[in-house]
Every structure is written in structure tokens, then in C-alpha cells.
Amino acid sequence: METFRSTNPDIPEEELNSSMIEQAKKNGVWLNTADGNGLVFAIKFFDGTYGLVQNEKGELLRFDFDDDSYELPGTDIIMDKLTKKDDDSPV
């Protein structure tokens, strides 16, 4: 996940990275793509706007509904769809 940039040059990159991860956990949402063919990951800001999340290559973290590759969006990681973990169960 590529971090958003700050206009303040005094903020260290480590702080931006940890803040971005926390924002993604707390305020991350999957939204319909503009063409309606999939979902894109975004972070909702306090003012109601959304920031689309990209990887280091500048690609949006998205997946298409007709994508049956099980590749984690924006990576080359193949998700193991057959393995259920205990923490996957609803509470």
C-alpha cells in the first residue's frame, strides 16, 4: 500500500506508514468501481471524501467480479480460498 503524501516535510515516512495502516483498518471501505465491474479499496476521510489506495506501482487496489484468479489485488499473492481459519468465523 502506497502511503498518502504530507505537505509537511518534517513528518517522517515511518509515521506516515503507520498512520496509513491505521486509517485503512479503521476507515477502509470497498466501493463499487466507476464501471460497475468490481470493487476498489479506499479510505474514507473525516470530511466524507474518499482516497483511493494504490500500491507502489500506482495500481489501484481493486478486483473485478469476473476475476477468478484469487490473486490478492495489487500483488502477486495467491489467496488460499480453501483454508478456513478460526478467526474467519463471525462473532
Beta strands, then each sheet from edge to edge (+ up, - down):
strand 1: 28-32
strand 2: 38-44
strand 3: 50-52
strand 4: 62-64
sheet 1: 1+ 2- 3+
sheet 2: 1+ 2- 4+
end
